[in-house]
Structures are given as C-alpha cells and as structure tokens.
Amino acid sequence: MAIVPDADQFTRFAETAGEGPIAMLNLIKFRDRAEYASYGAAVLAMVEKQRGRLLWHGEPQQTLIGDEDWDYVALVEYPSRQAFLNMVTAPEYEQIHQHRESGIDYTTLIACRPFPTP
C-alpha cells in the first residue's frame, strides 16, 4: 500500500478549488511507532507554522464497520489547501519525511472540508 500520494493524486489535491480550512484525516497502521513519533513531533511544529492545528488524535479501540485495522487516527486542520501544500513541499519537511516512511506500514489520508454553516 502507498504511504505517499502519487503524482495524479497530488495534482488533483492541489488543483481542487475551494477556499477556507481543510482538515486532513490520517488513518495509520504503524511499522515502527518510535519512528513515527519522531516525525509527529517535528511535523506538529510545521503544522503550527502554517497556522494549522491538531484537532484530535488517538488510538482506535475497535472497528465496528469496515475491514481495516488502524493503530492511530489524527485530524489536523489547515487554514487552506495551500497551507498544507506549503508544508509538504518545504525542504524541512523532506528532512523529516524519512521518519514517516520508516514508521508507517500503511495509511489512508483523506482531505475534508467543512459544510457551510447555515
């Protein structure tokens, strides 16, 4: 399973119209929890530098519907798609990404936008 987007997925994300905040839902199965923890500590500072924030994270207890088995779930909000793109294309991100690659066995990353407030 892939742990980074392919070129087409990345391009579609970058070209999707829409202003305002975006939340990234991270579903992760660990290969090496300590390696991912190194990435997590460093990337959180980068998220905050982009004016993003960790909304929630935790350990799944059980899957009620579906077949996947996840070790970790995180919901991270960015003020815009561009803020996320700025972070993941920064040279500093490339330096820490190796810990993400070493730490993850498989993952799903879902970009979510909020519904308009009535």
C-alpha positions, 0 to 999 in steps of 0.5 A: 500500500502507498504511504505517499500520494502519487503524482495524479493524486497530488495534482488533483489535491492541489488543483481542487478549488475551494477556499477556507480550512481543510482538515486532513484525516490520517488513518495509520497502521504503524511499522515502527511507532518510535519512528513515527513519533519522531516525525509527529513531533517535528511535523506538529511544529510545521503544522503550527507554522502554517497556522494549522492545528491538531484537532484530535488524535488517538488510538482506535479501540475497535472497528465496528464497520469496515475491514481495516485495522488502524493503530492511530487516527489524527485530524489536523486542520489547515487554514487552506489547501495551500497551507498544507501544500506549503508544508509538504513541499518545504525542504524541512519537511523532506528532512523529516519525511524519512521518519514517516516512511520508516514508521508507517506500514500503511495509511489512508489520508483523506482531505475534508472540508467543512459544510457551510454553516447555515 
